[in-house]
């Protein structure tokens, strides 16, 4: 009986020690756009804004969720006497991806080149449609999907992805004999520009975009 009591006592002490030295369970912190309830739920310097982890607007210069990443050209294309960089990539897509908005003609007979690659159909320029740089187009995975574009004036619009803005090739009939697209371009129809309250004569505008 004494041996049994000793065995039970030792087993009890062993279990207590295992509980004490066992690591506490860890909880994975959310990254950009991840769900949260408090700032402790977010990774690094991110804070919880409206239930999602995002950059802290009070930390100037810290923009983990709005750009960054390394995307370098792999060569150049000479077109009409000018040199254009070629890209296979685009900056990472975040909840607020910085981009350059350019104007594109999606209509038949226009200066936009061949029909959009997603549906092989031309579109009236009043439609809210866009083409994305090669990396963002992601081999057509975003075809037909809606993105939200926000201009610096605060206005935003939902537009459908119908084509690739080719960052690798150009200077042929399919590309309207133009150079390569930049790696961070959203090519928008006249309708997109008007919905954002922008003037197409400006040729380019700084915007942000995200998946809708």
Buried (B, 14 or more C-beta within 10 A) or exposed (E): EEEEEEEEEEEEEEEEEEEEEEEEEEEEBBBBBBEBEEBEBBBEEBBBBEEBBBBBEEEEEBBBBBBEEEBEBEEEBEBEEEEBBBBBBBBBBBBBBBBBBBBBBBBEEEEBBBBBBBBEEBBEBEBBBBBBBBBBBBEEEBBEEEBBBBBEEEEBBEBBBBBBBBBBBBBEEEBBEBBBBBBBBBBBBBBBBBBBEBEBEEEEBEBBBBBE
